[in-house]
Amino acid sequence: MSISALSAKLIVHALYLEISFKYIKSIQVAKNVSVPPDAPGCNCKGECTNPRSCSCAQLNGGDFPYVSQDGGRLFEAKDVVFECGPKCGCGPQCVNRTSQQGLKYHLEVYCTKDKGWAVRSWDFIPSGAPVCEYVGVLRKNDELEDISENDYIFEIDCWHTMKGMGGRERRLRDVSIPASNRVNEVDEKTLESEYEPEFCIDASSFGNVARFINHSCDPNLFVQCILSSHHDVRLARIVLFAADNIPPMQELTYDYNYAIDSVIGPDGKTKQVPCFCGTADCRKRLY
Ligand SMILES: C[S@@+](CC[C@H](N)C(=O)[O-])C[C@H]1O[C@@H](n2cnc3c(N)ncnc32)[C@H](O)[C@@H]1O
């Protein structure tokens, strides 16, 4: 195939992805995964404005996690953000539903020379703005086959983030997860010694633009765990936010944060993938 025919094909493909991703907003749930019932909501009307009377603001430590500027910006990264959900009295424009309002920026999937597909925005993205949710099929980790061969899995490891438990790991293992689904009911010791992510978002067969966002050791996005309908942190939503003001056409990246040597290939050997993020502090390997 000639270079021009190949580029035309890539452009058509990218356009197709761009159009189809615009309309894929929410995750699918595998048949054997049961999502907990909707949590009780706040009693606010219209928009939540008073953190003292809003029970969702109370879950966030007594204040709203977002400022309303630019349609909602996360004030600072948090262990977990509690957004308003289906049982709340407020409406869809409530600032405490910032990550639920769909794509706001014109995102483009494009081809790089050494990392495959990548994503950039045609628009300026202000620091703290939600960029996109990691959408896919919500699955149990222990049912995935060939996890080391699947590039589109996001393990929901919010406990690791919350407890500063180091790099994400990508492995399959029988794990025993505490029966409790409430943040502060889980025993600390269990967390540190036994906890492994139980669920993941698998974007290999179904997903949105987030599946094409590459890793960087010095990223411009960060991962934020969000609870909106239920309060089970094992099944938290994963949303990517701008870590800085991001100028148009700059590649969007987040830190995959894998622990080095944590991925075992089908041959039983440690898998090593070089990192091509090109930043000054590059760790040289994805895992
Ligand atoms: C979630 S996908 C990202 C989209 C991918 N580039 C594609 O073409 O579909 C993750 C995979 O992209 C590649 N990748 C992402 N970031 C990379 C980086 N900094 N250096 C090298 N490869 C990277 C690796 O193959 C990784 O397993």
The ligand as an ORCA input file, in Angstrom:
! r2SCAN-3c Opt
* xyz 0 1
  C      -3.873      1.397     26.625
  S      -2.827      1.136     25.248
  C      -2.553      2.771     24.676
  C      -2.864      2.895     23.196
  C      -1.897      2.197     22.297
  N      -0.796      3.077     21.982
  C      -2.577      1.718     21.035
  O      -2.052      1.906     19.937
  O      -3.661      1.141     21.130
  C      -1.351      0.697     26.092
  C      -0.231      0.226     25.202
  O       0.302      1.301     24.426
  C       1.715      1.220     24.351
  N       2.289      2.343     25.105
  C       1.634      3.216     25.891
  N       2.475      4.118     26.414
  C       3.696      3.812     25.974
  C       4.981      4.360     26.187
  N       5.189      5.421     26.954
  N       6.029      3.761     25.581
  C       5.860      2.677     24.802
  N       4.673      2.120     24.544
  C       3.594      2.674     25.130
  C       2.098     -0.102     25.017
  O       2.086     -1.091     24.027
  C       0.944     -0.314     25.975
  O       0.793     -1.672     26.325
*
